[in-house]
Amino acid sequence: MRNYHNFLNPYFIWVLAPHLETEDPNLQYYYDFTQSIKEYTKVFEELKAEWKWQPVAITDYKTVIQQIAKSTNGKIPLVLNLCDGDEVNGVPGVSVIHELEKNNLVYTGSDAHFYNITTSKLPMKRAFDNAGVATASWMVITDNYSPADKVVDTIGSPIIIKPAVSGGSMGVSVKNVVNTEEELSERVEEIKKGYRGWNLLADGLFAEQFITGPEYTTFITGSADDVANCKVYEPVERVFHHSLPDKEKFLSFDRLWEIYEDEAPMPAKRELL
């Protein structure tokens, strides 16, 4: 390992993590960072870096950030910002970025502009279309949607319904893949009810052509202000259990978090339950 100790020595690292104030056990699990804390602890011990895990809520992020800015431990505060909330459901997000910049703190992650254009999938889909980038056909599901809108006929069956703003597959179920306008209407009404008090309509819903085939993910690091030094990592394929039908080979909320309220676990998991 390169000697990062000397590089990090002038800094005290603050890891800002979003905290959701809720009594719901599933939402608590959704925002449980136990494993992340263990991983950060291991990494920073190896780097010999001074750091602190700092939860922030929508009610106290300004106070926390101001205290970080005024901290007098003889080191420069360096903030690793993990706050990615939509702020509709009580989880801090872009407001944290504004406050970090207001206090002239060095931080990692997106700036406010990038956050605003990527938190909702709708501006991203429009950007793909405008730039001629291949993307699945899609339509916004309006607030006054009715089967007369003929969304399925326009896009083609099957389609998948997605919340425009969602992380960790929240609001995404195998029931979101539908074949008819009637199925679409029924599922839209179910999603509008939310999930255990969580509002899934932060920027509405949209329907997208459901495409079967392999799924890949990749990672990019760097800055749009320094494109030459951006790094694109090798894509990796997400392999789904062979027992799943093609229409269920995507990362649903139940299977990602292994909660299994509406869906069955994989055979191997089923044997352990």
KAKAGI-V69805 format. One record per helix or strand of 3 or more residues. SS is the DSSP state (@ for helix, = for strand). FROM is the first residue (numbers start at 0). TO is the last residue. If there is no record, write none. Layout:
ss=SS from=FROM to=TO
ss=SS from=FROM to=TO
This chain:
ss=@ from=3 to=7
ss== from=10 to=17
ss=@ from=24 to=29
ss=@ from=33 to=46
ss== from=50 to=55
ss=@ from=60 to=69
ss== from=75 to=80
ss=@ from=93 to=101
ss=@ from=111 to=117
ss=@ from=120 to=130
ss== from=137 to=140
ss=@ from=146 to=148
ss=@ from=150 to=154
ss== from=158 to=162
ss=@ from=173 to=175
ss=@ from=180 to=191
ss== from=204 to=208
ss== from=214 to=216
ss=@ from=223 to=228
ss== from=235 to=237
ss=@ from=245 to=247
ss=@ from=252 to=256
ss=@ from=266 to=271
